Amino acid sequence: MRTVEIPIEYNRLFDNDWREAAIYGGRYSLKSHTVARFLLIMARMQETRVACFREFQNSISESSHQLLSDLIQKYELKEFKVTDKSILNSINGSDFIFKGLHRNEQSVKSIEGIDIAWVEEAQTISKSSLDVLTPTVRKPGSKIIYTYNRLMEDDPVHVRLVDEGRPNTLIINANYDIAEKYNWLPDVIKAEIEDDKEKRPALYRHKWLGEPSTLERKIYKGWALIDEIPHEARLYRFGMDFGYTNDPTVIVAIYEYNGGYILDEITYQKGLSNKSIADIFLNLDKALIIADGAEPKSIEEIRSYGLNVIASTKGPGSVYQGIQFVQGLKISVTARSVKTWKAYLHYLFMENSSGIIINEPDDTNHEWSNPMDAIRYGFNGKVDNSKANPDPIFDTYGTHYVD
């Protein structure tokens, strides 16, 4: 077995005088890796039940399971038995379980005997999930650890633990300087940090120093999460953003319902060929597909499989014009649309070096921009269902398409 190293800045995790811990900061501050190491150490020392939570977890691949499994392999911790859904210490009975919090109240409440709960990506956790979690972790001496990169000034977890404060709370604010101190910061990451610091100071402060973005930078607001698509909802069309070598292809279904629209994430996947994309659509209900107009050859190939796909219109100001249109809509998102909801939370306007917000989306992280682009494409153009009742999209874009 190799030695498991913990930076001294995180040594307070091993103390017993705290109930909740807020561990936050910028990228490459070693938050998640250190907490995962701490949990494995605790699970080796004595029988410990660890519950690993995220707000959204539709599959085990969206949990902390992979990180823990990688560390078990790296440090040769052979007493841990890893299955595709759980991790068990075969010597002392310690176990790790993985759950999503959103709309999962009864399942979370039913978990007994939690010694340590770890909430990863806690910047996305809702107040209602916090209210369910804290009384669930009720065993004497139990602890809850939240690791997060701040998103907005009013992130519920930060308001609860840092702004308002709670009794017996451990607060650790960490950034990349910890990794740099121990020579754990790769040169490629160091170069990226320096480049952002020089050329993109607003991004540097948010990404690497963990500073929250202001609510004024948030592009979309007021979207709602729903469990599933109501039976009465009508499939309106699909929006699609093509993936490249390192970007995913994103397909979002758009439904009309009750004076608004419901977004349902169909695909968020890298490495899809045009044939694979066509096969996905051929297994879905029929509706107009509006795709990124920058890929005319791909659109033509997908159309050759008998699909009704057209290119989104582009031109000067079209991105902001599309954003303005979507801002005026009543939008709901299905709970299974994890990437789309995270993109909604993270999708921000750019800020220049003087701190002035400009009306252009910050596309530096394609993980967030790709789903939002697919949605914007989906609302682009005009389906001429009734000339007597013109679609407002016609007036916005001035483009006429027919199903």
Secondary structure per residue as TSV (DSSP state, phi and psi in degrees):
chain	resnum	aa	ss	phi	psi
A	1	M	-	360.0	136.1
A	2	R	-	-86.5	157.8
A	3	T	-	-72.3	131.1
A	4	V	-	-90.4	117.9
A	5	E	-	-99.8	137.9
A	6	I	-	-125.0	122.8
A	7	P	-	-57.6	141.8
A	8	I	G	-60.7	-25.5
A	9	E	G	-63.7	-17.1
A	10	Y	G	-108.0	9.3
A	11	N	G	-62.3	-24.4
A	12	R	G	-64.0	-15.9
A	13	L	G	-59.1	-29.8
A	14	F	G	-83.2	-5.6
A	15	D	-	-78.5	161.3
A	16	N	S	-111.6	15.5
A	17	D	S	-99.9	16.9
A	18	W	-	-131.0	151.4
A	19	R	S	-104.5	-45.8
A	20	E	E	-122.7	148.4
A	21	A	E	-129.4	127.3
A	22	A	E	-104.3	111.9
A	23	I	E	-117.7	107.1
A	24	Y	E	-138.2	163.2
A	25	G	E	156.3	-161.7
A	26	G	S	-88.7	-176.5
A	27	R	T	-66.7	150.8
A	28	Y	T	61.1	32.8
A	29	S	S	-94.5	5.1
A	30	L	-	69.3	19.5
A	31	K	H	-60.1	-59.5
A	32	S	H	-66.6	-44.3
A	33	H	H	-62.6	-38.8
A	34	T	H	-70.6	-43.8
A	35	V	H	-62.8	-41.1
A	36	A	H	-60.9	-42.3
A	37	R	H	-62.1	-45.4
A	38	F	H	-57.0	-44.8
A	39	L	H	-64.9	-40.0
A	40	L	H	-66.1	-37.6
A	41	I	H	-63.5	-46.6
A	42	M	H	-62.0	-38.7
A	43	A	H	-72.9	-14.7
A	44	R	H	-89.2	-31.1
A	45	M	H	-73.4	-37.8
A	46	Q	S	-159.5	164.6
A	47	E	-	-61.2	121.4
A	48	T	-	-138.6	130.0
A	49	R	E	-98.3	117.7
A	50	V	E	-110.7	125.2
A	51	A	E	-108.1	118.8
A	52	C	E	-101.5	117.5
A	53	F	E	-115.7	152.4
A	54	R	E	-138.1	158.4
A	55	E	S	-62.4	-44.2
A	56	F	-	-119.6	123.0
A	57	Q	-	-152.2	97.3
A	58	N	S	-88.2	-17.0
A	59	S	S	-150.9	164.3
A	60	I	G	-64.0	-25.3
A	61	S	G	-66.9	-19.0
A	62	E	G	-92.9	8.2
A	63	S	S	-104.6	-172.3
A	64	S	S	-87.1	7.0
A	65	H	H	-56.8	-44.9
A	66	Q	H	-64.8	-43.1
A	67	L	H	-61.4	-46.7
A	68	L	H	-62.9	-42.3
A	69	S	H	-61.8	-42.2
A	70	D	H	-62.8	-41.2
A	71	L	H	-69.1	-37.1
A	72	I	H	-60.0	-42.0
A	73	Q	H	-70.0	-43.1
A	74	K	H	-60.5	-44.1
A	75	Y	T	-94.6	5.9
A	76	E	T	57.1	47.8
A	77	L	-	-88.0	79.6
A	78	K	T	-71.7	-14.6
A	79	E	T	-75.5	-12.2
A	80	F	E	-88.6	127.7
A	81	K	E	-104.0	118.5
A	82	V	E	-102.7	122.6
A	83	T	-	-108.4	-179.7
A	84	D	S	-74.2	-7.5
A	85	K	S	-129.1	-12.9
A	86	S	-	-150.8	171.0
A	87	I	E	-134.3	130.3
A	88	L	E	-132.6	135.3
A	89	N	E	-87.3	113.1
A	90	S	T	-73.7	-10.9
A	91	I	T	-91.6	-51.0
A	92	N	T	-111.7	-1.5
A	93	G	-	86.4	4.7
A	94	S	-	-59.3	143.8
A	95	D	E	-141.8	153.9
A	96	F	E	-118.0	130.5
A	97	I	E	-122.8	157.0
A	98	F	E	-132.1	126.3
A	99	K	E	-143.0	149.6
A	100	G	E	-91.6	148.9
A	101	L	-	-95.0	-34.0
A	102	H	T	-63.3	126.2
A	103	R	T	51.7	36.0
A	104	N	-	-130.9	34.7
A	105	E	H	-58.2	-48.9
A	106	Q	H	-66.6	-39.5
A	107	S	H	-65.3	-39.9
A	108	V	H	-68.5	-42.9
A	109	K	H	-62.5	-26.2
A	110	S	T	-79.9	-9.5
A	111	I	-	-75.3	121.8
A	112	E	-	-104.0	150.4
A	113	G	-	70.6	32.2
A	114	I	-	-71.2	125.1
A	115	D	S	-89.3	-45.0
A	116	I	E	-136.1	128.4
A	117	A	E	-107.4	135.8
A	118	W	E	-120.5	120.3
A	119	V	E	-107.3	107.8
A	120	E	T	-90.3	153.9
A	121	E	T	51.5	45.1
A	122	A	G	-69.3	-9.2
A	123	Q	G	-64.6	-19.3
A	124	T	G	-95.3	-3.8
A	125	I	-	-72.5	137.2
A	126	S	-	-86.1	161.9
A	127	K	H	-61.8	-38.9
A	128	S	H	-64.5	-37.2
A	129	S	H	-67.5	-38.5
A	130	L	H	-59.7	-41.9
A	131	D	H	-66.4	-28.9
A	132	V	H	-79.6	-40.8
A	133	L	H	-68.9	-47.5
A	134	T	H	-61.0	-41.0
A	135	P	H	-76.8	-17.6
A	136	T	H	-70.5	-38.5
A	137	V	S	-87.0	84.2
A	138	R	-	-121.0	1.0
A	139	K	S	-62.8	137.7
A	140	P	T	-53.5	130.1
A	141	G	T	81.8	3.9
A	142	S	-	-73.4	157.8
A	143	K	E	-134.4	155.0
A	144	I	E	-128.8	126.3
A	145	I	E	-113.4	128.3
A	146	Y	E	-113.8	122.7
A	147	T	E	-113.3	135.0
A	148	Y	E	-164.3	153.9
A	149	N	-	-102.3	121.1
A	150	R	-	-57.3	139.1
A	151	L	-	-104.5	-63.3
A	152	M	B	-123.1	166.4
A	153	E	T	-64.2	-24.1
A	154	D	T	-108.4	26.9
A	155	D	-	-53.6	124.4
A	156	P	H	-55.6	-38.4
A	157	V	H	-66.3	-38.1
A	158	H	H	-73.6	-38.5
A	159	V	I	-60.2	-44.6
A	160	R	I	-64.7	-50.3
A	161	L	I	-91.8	-32.1
A	162	V	I	-107.1	-53.7
A	163	D	I	-67.0	-52.1
A	164	E	I	-84.3	-41.7
A	165	G	I	85.4	145.7
A	166	R	-	-132.6	153.4
A	167	P	T	-60.5	144.5
A	168	N	T	55.9	50.7
A	169	T	E	-108.5	130.4
A	170	L	E	-94.2	128.1
A	171	I	E	-120.9	122.9
A	172	I	E	-127.2	116.9
A	173	N	E	-104.8	114.1
A	174	A	E	-127.8	147.9
A	175	N	-	-136.7	-173.2
A	176	Y	T	-66.8	-14.2
A	177	D	H	-63.4	-23.4
A	178	I	H	-67.2	-47.7
A	179	A	H	-62.2	-37.3
A	180	E	H	-65.9	-39.4
A	181	K	H	-58.5	-39.3
A	182	Y	T	-97.4	12.5
A	183	N	T	58.5	36.1
A	184	W	-	-105.0	9.6
A	185	L	S	-99.2	109.8
A	186	P	-	-60.4	149.4
A	187	D	H	-59.3	-37.3
A	188	V	H	-65.3	-34.9
A	189	I	H	-73.3	-40.4
A	190	K	H	-60.5	-40.6
A	191	A	H	-65.3	-39.0
A	192	E	H	-65.3	-41.5
A	193	I	H	-60.6	-48.0
A	194	E	H	-64.0	-38.1
A	195	D	H	-65.9	-43.8
A	196	D	H	-64.2	-40.3
A	197	K	H	-61.7	-38.8
A	198	E	H	-79.8	-43.7
A	199	K	H	-102.7	-23.8
A	200	R	-	-135.7	69.4
A	201	P	H	-60.5	-35.0
A	202	A	H	-66.6	-43.2
A	203	L	H	-64.2	-40.2
A	204	Y	H	-58.4	-46.1
A	205	R	H	-63.9	-39.9
A	206	H	H	-77.1	-47.3
A	207	K	H	-75.5	-42.9
A	208	W	T	-105.4	-24.0
A	209	L	S	-104.2	-5.4
A	210	G	-	74.0	19.0
A	211	E	-	-74.9	140.5
A	212	P	-	-73.4	153.4
A	213	S	B	-83.3	149.5
A	214	T	-	-74.6	153.3
A	215	L	G	-61.7	-25.5
A	216	E	G	-65.9	-23.0
A	217	R	G	-81.1	-16.0
A	218	K	B	-69.5	125.3
A	219	I	S	-75.6	-47.9
A	220	Y	-	-114.7	142.3
A	221	K	-	-138.5	153.7
A	222	G	-	82.8	9.7
A	223	W	-	-70.9	151.3
A	224	A	E	-116.1	146.7
A	225	L	E	-95.3	134.9
A	226	I	E	-128.3	155.4
A	227	D	S	-67.9	-44.4
A	228	E	S	-156.9	172.5
A	229	I	-	-80.3	123.3
A	230	P	-	-61.4	150.0
A	231	H	T	-59.7	-31.6
A	232	E	T	-79.6	-10.9
A	233	A	-	-66.5	145.8
A	234	R	E	-114.0	126.8
A	235	L	E	-63.0	123.2
A	236	Y	E	-96.4	-53.3
A	237	R	E	-174.8	178.4
A	238	F	E	-118.0	144.1
A	239	G	E	-111.5	139.7
A	240	M	E	-139.3	134.1
A	241	D	E	-114.7	121.8
A	242	F	-	-69.2	144.4
A	243	G	-	-92.9	156.0
A	244	Y	-	-116.2	-156.3
A	245	T	S	-58.3	-45.6
A	246	N	S	-110.6	3.6
A	247	D	S	-111.8	149.7
A	248	P	-	-84.2	153.9
A	249	T	E	-80.9	130.5
A	250	V	E	-119.3	128.2
A	251	I	E	-122.6	126.7
A	252	V	E	-124.5	127.1
A	253	A	E	-85.8	138.1
A	254	I	E	-116.3	123.6
A	255	Y	E	-112.8	144.1
A	256	E	E	-91.1	135.0
A	257	Y	E	-163.2	125.0
A	258	N	T	53.3	45.3
A	259	G	T	79.0	7.5
A	260	G	E	-143.4	-161.0
A	261	Y	E	-133.2	146.2
A	262	I	E	-114.0	131.8
A	263	L	E	-103.8	130.8
A	264	D	E	-130.9	115.7
A	265	E	E	-71.3	119.3
A	266	I	E	-93.7	-45.7
A	267	T	E	-144.7	137.7
A	268	Y	E	-143.4	91.1
A	269	Q	E	-150.7	137.7
A	270	K	S	-86.1	158.2
A	271	G	S	76.1	17.8
A	272	L	-	-82.6	131.5
A	273	S	-	-80.3	166.4
A	274	N	H	-62.1	-35.2
A	275	K	H	-64.5	-41.8
A	276	S	H	-63.5	-40.0
A	277	I	H	-63.2	-44.5
A	278	A	H	-60.7	-40.5
A	279	D	H	-62.1	-36.7
A	280	I	H	-61.5	-47.7
A	281	F	H	-67.0	-34.7
A	282	L	H	-66.5	-16.6
A	283	N	T	-99.9	9.3
A	284	L	S	-113.0	165.1
A	285	D	-	-61.4	153.2
A	286	K	-	-79.0	136.5
A	287	A	-	-166.2	160.4
A	288	L	E	-61.6	136.8
A	289	I	E	-110.5	125.4
A	290	I	E	-115.0	120.7
A	291	A	E	-118.5	167.6
A	292	D	-	-55.1	119.0
A	293	G	T	-69.4	-6.5
A	294	A	T	-78.5	-3.7
A	295	E	-	-122.0	62.4
A	296	P	H	-62.3	-35.9
A	297	K	H	-67.2	-39.5
A	298	S	H	-66.6	-39.8
A	299	I	H	-62.6	-42.7
A	300	E	H	-63.3	-40.7
A	301	E	H	-66.0	-44.1
A	302	I	H	-64.6	-36.1
A	303	R	H	-63.8	-30.5
A	304	S	T	-65.9	-15.8
A	305	Y	T	-89.3	10.7
A	306	G	T	90.0	19.7
A	307	L	-	-102.1	147.3
A	308	N	-	-90.5	86.8
A	309	V	E	-123.8	135.1
A	310	I	E	-130.4	165.3
A	311	A	E	-89.4	141.9
A	312	S	-	-68.8	148.8
A	313	T	-	-82.4	140.4
A	314	K	-	-132.1	154.2
A	315	G	-	174.6	180.0
A	316	P	T	-56.1	124.7
A	317	G	T	79.4	2.2
A	318	S	H	-67.9	-32.1
A	319	V	H	-65.0	-50.7
A	320	Y	H	-68.5	-33.8
A	321	Q	H	-62.9	-42.1
A	322	G	H	-65.2	-40.7
A	323	I	H	-60.9	-45.1
A	324	Q	H	-58.5	-40.2
A	325	F	H	-64.5	-47.5
A	326	V	H	-64.3	-33.6
A	327	Q	H	-59.5	-27.7
A	328	G	T	-86.9	2.0
A	329	L	S	-99.4	153.8
A	330	K	-	-86.2	113.0
A	331	I	E	-118.6	135.0
A	332	S	E	-123.8	154.3
A	333	V	E	-130.7	134.8
A	334	T	E	-70.2	149.2
A	335	A	T	-62.4	-27.6
A	336	R	T	-76.4	-9.5
A	337	S	-	-84.5	63.5
A	338	V	H	-62.2	-49.1
A	339	K	H	-65.8	-37.6
A	340	T	H	-65.8	-41.4
A	341	W	H	-67.3	-41.3
A	342	K	H	-63.3	-38.6
A	343	A	H	-62.7	-41.9
A	344	Y	H	-57.1	-44.1
A	345	L	H	-67.0	-33.2
A	346	H	H	-99.2	-5.5
A	347	Y	-	-78.3	115.5
A	348	L	B	-129.8	155.5
A	349	F	E	-75.7	153.4
A	350	M	E	-71.6	157.1
A	351	E	E	-128.5	129.6
A	352	N	-	-81.2	179.9
A	353	S	T	-63.1	-18.4
A	354	S	T	-93.2	3.8
A	355	G	S	83.1	13.2
A	356	I	-	-91.6	130.3
A	357	I	E	-78.5	131.5
A	358	I	E	-118.5	154.6
A	359	N	E	-82.0	54.1
A	360	E	E	-134.6	134.9
A	361	P	E	-67.5	144.1
A	362	D	-	-80.0	104.1
A	363	D	-	-99.0	18.9
A	364	T	S	-68.3	-23.1
A	365	N	-	-117.5	103.3
A	366	H	H	-68.1	-16.6
A	367	E	H	-59.3	-31.9
A	368	W	H	-95.9	-34.6
A	369	S	H	-76.0	-31.9
A	370	N	H	-61.3	-49.6
A	371	P	H	-62.6	-36.9
A	372	M	H	-68.8	-34.4
A	373	D	H	-65.1	-43.8
A	374	A	H	-59.4	-40.4
A	375	I	H	-65.6	-44.5
A	376	R	H	-62.8	-40.7
A	377	Y	H	-61.7	-39.3
A	378	G	H	-61.4	-29.3
A	379	F	T	-93.8	2.1
A	380	N	S	-81.4	149.4
A	381	G	S	86.9	-164.0
A	382	K	-	-149.3	124.4
A	383	V	B	-97.5	115.8
A	384	D	-	-86.0	77.4
A	385	N	S	-79.7	-29.5
A	386	S	-	-159.1	114.9
A	387	K	T	-67.9	-23.4
A	388	A	T	-74.3	-22.1
A	389	N	S	-129.4	73.8
A	390	P	-	-60.6	143.0
A	391	D	-	-75.2	132.2
A	392	P	H	-61.3	-18.8
A	393	I	H	-65.8	-30.2
A	394	F	H	-59.6	-45.3
A	395	D	H	-67.2	-34.0
A	396	T	H	-72.6	-41.3
A	397	Y	H	-106.2	-18.4
A	398	G	-	66.2	26.2
A	399	T	-	-125.2	136.3
A	400	H	-	-117.2	114.3
A	401	Y	B	-119.4	151.5
A	402	V	-	-121.2	133.4
A	403	D	-	-60.1	360.0
